[in-house]
């Protein structure tokens, strides 16, 4: 049985004004995150990132966008999680990290534009 653990980072928005109705329940339950496509998402859609540096860089790049969308008081905070290592989670972390790296390299933070 594999007992190793895997560490990943996610970004949690702190919205003080406008919370979209579709995400209100997630926000109340503290289950609202930033997805790799610069959209608010629940736990299943959050970005799983492989390093704290990548998460910080992505948060800094997305914070002005969040402030524009959700008010000047909106902010983003980095959250570290540890889970049992499995192939599915490792693949998800690699995929999301690659998407975020491409967005950062191209400065493409529009959720409706492919990278």
C-alpha positions in Angstrom: 0.0 0.0 0.0 1.4 3.4 -1.0 1.6 5.7 2.0 3.4 8.6 0.4 1.9 12.0 0.4 1.7 14.7 -2.3 1.7 18.4 -1.7 -0.1 20.9 -3.9 -1.2 24.5 -3.8 -4.5 26.2 -4.6 -5.7 29.8 -4.6 -8.7 30.8 -2.5 -10.4 34.1 -3.4 -11.7 36.4 -0.6 -14.6 38.3 -2.0 -16.2 40.9 0.1 -18.8 42.4 -2.3 -20.1 40.6 -5.3 -20.3 36.8 -5.1 -22.0 35.3 -8.2 -25.2 33.6 -7.3 -24.0 30.3 -8.8 -21.1 30.2 -6.4 -22.8 31.6 -3.3 -23.2 28.3 -1.6 -19.6 27.4 -2.2 -18.5 30.7 -0.9 -20.5 30.3 2.3 -19.0 26.8 2.8 -15.5 28.1 2.1 -15.3 25.9 -1.0 -14.6 28.6 -3.5 -11.3 28.6 -5.4 -9.6 30.0 -8.5 -9.5 27.5 -11.4 -6.7 27.2 -13.9 -8.8 29.1 -16.5 -9.2 32.2 -14.2 -12.7 31.3 -13.2 -14.2 30.9 -9.8 -14.7 27.2 -9.1 -15.6 24.7 -6.4 -13.3 22.1 -5.1 -13.6 19.9 -8.2 -12.6 22.8 -10.5 -9.9 24.4 -8.5 -6.3 24.7 -9.8 -4.0 22.1 -8.3 -0.5 23.7 -8.6 2.8 22.0 -8.1 4.7 24.7 -6.3 4.1 27.7 -4.0 6.1 29.9 -6.3 3.8 29.1 -9.2 0.7 29.7 -7.1 2.0 33.0 -5.9 2.9 34.1 -9.4 -0.5 33.1 -10.7 -2.3 34.8 -7.8 -0.4 38.1 -8.4 -1.2 38.0 -12.1 -4.9 37.3 -11.4 -5.5 39.6 -8.5 -6.1 42.7 -10.6 -8.6 40.7 -12.7 -10.4 39.6 -9.5 -10.5 43.2 -8.2 -12.0 44.4 -11.5 -14.7 41.6 -11.5 -15.5 41.4 -7.8 -14.6 44.7 -6.3 -11.5 46.5 -5.0 -11.6 44.5 -1.7 -11.2 41.1 -3.5 -8.0 39.3 -2.7 -6.4 35.9 -3.3 -4.6 33.7 -0.8 -2.5 30.6 -1.3 -3.5 27.4 0.4 -1.3 24.3 0.7 -2.9 20.9 0.8 -1.4 17.4 1.4 -3.2 14.3 0.2 -2.4 10.6 -0.5 -0.4 10.3 -3.6 -2.1 8.7 -6.5 -1.8 8.7 -10.3 -5.0 10.7 -10.9 -4.1 13.5 -8.5 -0.5 13.7 -9.8 -1.8 13.9 -13.4 -4.3 16.7 -12.3 -1.5 18.7 -10.6 0.7 18.3 -13.7 -2.1 19.3 -16.1 -3.3 22.3 -14.1 0.3 23.5 -13.5 1.0 23.4 -17.3 -2.2 25.4 -18.1 -1.2 28.0 -15.5 2.4 28.2 -16.8 1.1 28.7 -20.4 -1.3 31.5 -19.2 1.6 33.2 -17.4 3.9 32.9 -20.3 1.4 34.3 -22.8 -0.3 36.8 -20.3 -3.6 35.3 -21.3 -5.9 35.5 -18.4 -9.2 35.7 -20.3 -11.2 32.6 -19.3 -12.9 32.3 -22.7 -9.6 32.3 -24.6 -7.8 29.0 -25.1 -4.1 28.8 -24.5 
